[in-house]
């Protein structure tokens, strides 16, 4: 958030820890009480602003998985370079999903998520009880903001577990049962619909980073798309629990809901609220730009992150960097600048594989020979050079011949000392266009779906798609989601909601291209196996088990069947 919010971090941390207090005849002066917080409008606002820290939990496509691992590392797009627990946890899960158990679900968000839900419900209940906000318009706006944040937390819990406990009051999840997955998606939708109705379209400069009407509609569109996908593709094939899954009869109406919510965001473009930036790379280097719908701001020195330290080529950060690197599969997915598919079988393309590619390629991936921070990147030898995966436990060097470009700060010359402050983007307009395209395809509006896809392709200087059938349009949408949203944390969840993770990831090995310079100055690229063993996605992990400790502590809570 903005700097004024950060200065109050200590107060906010104390406020977040509030529990339901006993009623006393006098107001204690040595602790925070309900009266202290909810009878004071400013304190209540600060309490709510503190809840935006939830966006930091998932910044830059990460989630609590070992350390903060980008979930694209569980897919064919990103290869984590470590084989050790923590930075290498994504590799362990990708190779051996049996490491996911009820005793140790690996994907760890249940406790943290319900702590956040309790805090948000505390705000809703407390401000109602003490009539914190004097007029209904202000009250509805703040309740809308809180319900937006609650929906965001539930969105993560539901896409992890499917069936979870729904709470609308400041009580713990103990002694409460799970609701059905369909009920959970509808609960999220109700919160977001209320938020969209009462949130402002724009925020002042001082309030950038707070939820808006567009953010509510964008998250609503994303949520309905997930629910519709489960309804269409799951069909109770992978889990027999009576509470997981969404009835297939609801797929059509949920796709229509997704299309309507996405259209509401598209309508805001004509009002000047959102737009695609002319240059793809500017989206990730310009804070609070018009393509960003919701993000988390960092400000040195009070609030920073370690993205450059973790992902930059290691010559930028001695002893660090190279935590996760793009795969050959991702690199090859980007087209030539004229729209032709890239192919190593084409002698001209193979001779100069990193020339003449579309702009999103250069905004996402650093290659051998790329200009980076006033040097020519050498991934053949030296500090930035290729190393065989598994030859060192935590090499902090590329194991594919590539490094990440997206989100890196090219002006940060000392990431260890400076840390990083570039903005993490949770929702952006490009994703909404792809959500809209998918929902339109599923509701038979093929020409309009192509228009949404082509808006993105025009920004990249590419010709429009030629797809005509639903299957061709879905293939085009999947391609665009790969190349447009790479490293933003969508691929793993896309494969799961489409119920094709087991088809794409089973027996997969990701690859790299090792540069081998020749005497005449040219370079030959050798295909390398960057996995050394087959990956495996267990269909049972379409739903992650609930933590066993929660089952023990809550007699009303049952484990998801199969776990």
Helices and strands as residue ranges (DSSP letters): H 3-6, H 9-16, H 34-38, H 41-50, G 51-53, H 54-57, G 59-61, E 62-64, E 68-70, G 71-74, E 78-80, H 89-95, G 97-99, H 110-129, H 136-161, H 181-198, G 205-207, H 213-233, G 248-250, H 251-269, G 280-284, E 292-296, H 307-311, G 314-316, E 324-326, H 328-333, H 347-351, H 359-364, E 365-366, E 371-372, E 375-376, E 403-404, H 415-418, E 424-428, H 429-442, H 446-459, H 470-485, H 491-497, H 501-505, E 511-517, E 523-529, G 539-542, H 548-553
